[in-house]
């Protein structure tokens, strides 16, 4: 946990030196790191984990990058260097998303806590990216980032939504595509119409994926 906090402080310091991010950015990035490390530490304590695991180190590094993205988005910087930094950090985090799982499987250290940690980092990155893209394309983009959290909130009211879903390659593909498509839209390299189409495809595929899972859970409640 100390290493995670230290890494976040280092990244925020580098962002401040390069882009002069403001107090809101530093506060957002720091809060992200504190919440991440506190919840992860609590989860590891409850699971009585004896080691942290190499895969969790990779995921923790990804969480640090997401903290940097959060700081930049919170600062509201929309100029070229800030956008480039957001895209760069997000791309590395997305690439490493395929690494931690492989490391866990190859080292035989896959755990429920590690899988949940990986999923939460992915979900939060998508949320932050949707906030950034929504600033230029409209608030409807926030649906992408908020859908997973809305699903979790709905499961408190309808416990049958907490049922275990069968493995699905389509679900994994749609989930992975969200981050990629949002980064493409966030880069500003496409015309507005093309960005709207890209994000629209992301939202449509996500609605389809969640809708299919909800129907399955209802039928098998």
Protein Blocks (a to p, Z undefined) as FASTA:
>chain_A
ZZmmmmmmmmmmmmmmmnopafklmmmmmmmmmmmmmmmmmmmmmnopabebjklmmmmm
mmmmmmmmmmmmmnopabfklmmmmmmmmmmmmmmmmmmmmmmmmnopacfklmmmmmmm
mmmmmmmmmmmmmmmnojklmmmmmmmmmmmmmmmmmmmlmpccdddfklmmmmmmmmmm
mmmmmnomacfklmmmmmmmmmmmmmmmmmmmmmmmmmmZZ
